[in-house]
Amino acid sequence: MSILRNTPTSPLPEFEYTIDVAVIGAGACGLTAALAARDAGADVLVFERDKRPWGSTSMSLGAVCGVGSKEQQRHGIADSAATFVADVMAKTEQRADPRLARLIGERSGGVLDWLNETHQVPLLLDAKWTGLGHSARRLHIPPGRNGEELLALLLNACARAGAEVVTEATVTALYADESNRIVGLRVERPGGVIENIGCGAVVLATCGFGGNEAMIAEHIPEMRHARYFGHEGNRGDGILWGLELGAAAADMTAYQGLGTLADPQQIVVPHPLMIEGGFLVNIEGKRFTHELANISGMCVPVLQQPEGRAWVIFDERRHQACLEHSVEQRQLAEVGAIKRADDWATLEQLCGLPAGSLAAENAAIDAARSADREDHLGRSFKDLAPLQAPFCAVRVTGALFHTQGGLCINERAQVVRADDSPLPNLYAGGGAARSISGPAVTGYLPAVGLSMAITLGAIAGHAAASHRISA
Ligand SMILES: Cc1cc2nc3c(=O)[nH]c(=O)nc-3n(C[C@H](O)[C@H](O)[C@H](O)COP(=O)(O)OP(=O)(O)OC[C@H]3O[C@@H](n4cnc5c(N)ncnc54)[C@H](O)[C@@H]3O)c2cc1C
């Protein structure tokens, strides 16, 4: 991955053809950028390293945070950019970039409306997810409630709009002139075939660096031995190109983690199980964390437990309720990840937990609920029905989902240097750009990842179209 320049010994190659906007990466960010660039009249190509576009977008739950959407209005939800910024700043202990948070707060709802109305990508307000740092209901989700469907909807929209996605096309270098303007890309195709393509502007939609072990070791050493449960092809290429061109990067220590990845099945255990009253114990049968305090940050206490493992404990009633809306819960059932018993003693045995441990933790929760007080971990189970037999358990571990640090951008999603001056024609969004999670794992607000991808993708694609060579 490098920046190549015109030198006497190594002149720039002849480009086979030139397009207005080159988008690198076919996840939510890249595909939304392509749609926006097309709408603005540009010719656009999306280059994707995989044979079939997948990305972290397909692995996600597909929930997108959007502020001020028509969907919110239809459901009578009062929300505003100011409320969103306040939520982001509270979640990150005032350490996120407020300018970026405001940009997402002001633009995300309109971008979701545009996707729905112009490109038939419906994202519906979700009634299940509330709280967890969002003071208004603002999570939007595709009808089938998963990221794979979201990506398919975006791919179909690109096909209709004439934004071609070139697969098995790994961009291995950018060609730049002396002013750091990108003039073309080097693309590696199957069999080592190299294609050199000229362009008017580039959108970096290559996501973060979760798949780059060296970068994880450098920036997020606490997760260097943890499982990475994002897309392997996200190796920080866009961030590395930006840095080589003199751009600034920020919050490189931040990431979205998860403490409840089924082990060994590698399926995300739906959080509503815990929101509705489930709890976590370690392999010694002891609770160790407030399960709702921080979804992303929970990976840290889970990984600190013996063997880095824990059990999610819930009941059959909650399992059935979750089955109705969660693909993951169905998958957990199908692969036999859920242990089930008619009493605590049998469940303890099935899970290899000390006798009496689950019964004791459940009794402590019941006692706190009856006394109308928080438990010893500061969690309140008030208004949540006690767990009832049959009881269920899934073994989990902590994992790194995706990184939150990246290239600094301005309001046009244009990549900037440390003094805020923009690089001439380089744009970034999604995981390639700095997010609004501050510098720590605890700052991630649910559904912000896809919001950064879609909102910034739309802004970047539209702005990149202004560099049309055909104009
Ligand atoms: C299990 C899981 C669940 C999640 N759930 C949610 C959720 O519900 N809501 C939410 O907001 N966020 C969620 N996230 C985070 C969310 O998935 C990401 O924030 C989002 O998908 C990022 O989109 P993107 O377009 O930037 O990256 P991606 O979707 O990862 O796309 C990047 C693409 O770039 C390609 N690429 C990289 N380098 C090159 C190169 N050099 N040449 C060509 N192609 C390249 C990759 O192959 C990849 O296809 C979740 C993440 C995970 C892992």
The ligand as a Gaussian input file, in Angstrom:
#p B3LYP/6-31G(d) Opt

LIG

0 1
 C      -20.547000      -8.064000      14.267000
 C      -20.695000      -6.600000      14.016000
 C      -21.927000      -5.991000      14.295000
 C      -22.067000      -4.619000      14.071000
 N      -23.317000      -4.068000      14.255000
 C      -23.489000      -2.759000      13.973000
 C      -24.780000      -2.168000      14.022000
 O      -25.810000      -2.817000      14.218000
 N      -24.872000      -0.825000      13.805000
 C      -23.782000      -0.063000      13.496000
 O      -23.923000       1.147000      13.316000
 N      -22.556000      -0.608000      13.371000
 C      -22.391000      -1.930000      13.577000
 N      -21.157000      -2.488000      13.399000
 C      -20.111000      -1.646000      12.811000
 C      -20.374000      -1.474000      11.302000
 O      -20.456000      -2.746000      10.709000
 C      -19.259000      -0.645000      10.634000
 O      -19.141000       0.570000      11.317000
 C      -19.609000      -0.340000       9.178000
 O      -20.002000      -1.512000       8.498000
 C      -18.438000       0.294000       8.458000
 O      -18.798000       0.451000       7.102000
 P      -17.659000       0.703000       6.037000
 O      -18.343000       0.868000       4.723000
 O      -16.770000       1.786000       6.516000
 O      -16.784000      -0.645000       6.048000
 P      -17.040000      -2.120000       5.500000
 O      -18.468000      -2.471000       5.430000
 O      -16.167000      -3.029000       6.278000
 O      -16.505000      -2.046000       4.009000
 C      -15.126000      -1.819000       3.718000
 C      -14.807000      -2.550000       2.429000
 O      -13.558000      -2.073000       1.925000
 C      -12.906000      -3.158000       1.286000
 N      -11.488000      -2.816000       1.162000
 C      -10.614000      -2.545000       2.155000
 N       -9.411000      -2.235000       1.642000
 C       -9.524000      -2.311000       0.292000
 C       -8.604000      -2.098000      -0.791000
 N       -7.332000      -1.750000      -0.598000
 N       -9.067000      -2.257000      -2.069000
 C      -10.360000      -2.620000      -2.314000
 N      -11.249000      -2.845000      -1.322000
 C      -10.839000      -2.680000      -0.030000
 C      -13.193000      -4.327000       2.215000
 O      -13.006000      -5.564000       1.563000
 C      -14.650000      -4.041000       2.607000
 O      -15.551000      -4.726000       1.745000
 C      -20.978000      -3.846000      13.610000
 C      -19.751000      -4.453000      13.351000
 C      -19.610000      -5.820000      13.536000
 C      -18.292000      -6.457000      13.210000

